[in-house]
């Protein structure tokens, strides 16, 4: 492979990576729209912002999905823990906002 061909291939890979990054952002935005609705539902029904049993189940489920997809399960767990932490913060903020009304 010539250097010019390698640069062309690199450009094609990067274009795909950029497309995947855009898709990930849109998927995360949709996920957070849903979890904010969950937060409103929990807050208006006096339910706790977190659900440790659900979180444990989701972590185990995503670790298996990661293994099946040949993705590092530890990375998947770290990512999910980050998302869960953010979701719980949103739920707490929604509950505080609704209690101020």
Beta strands, then each sheet from edge to edge (+ up, - down):
end
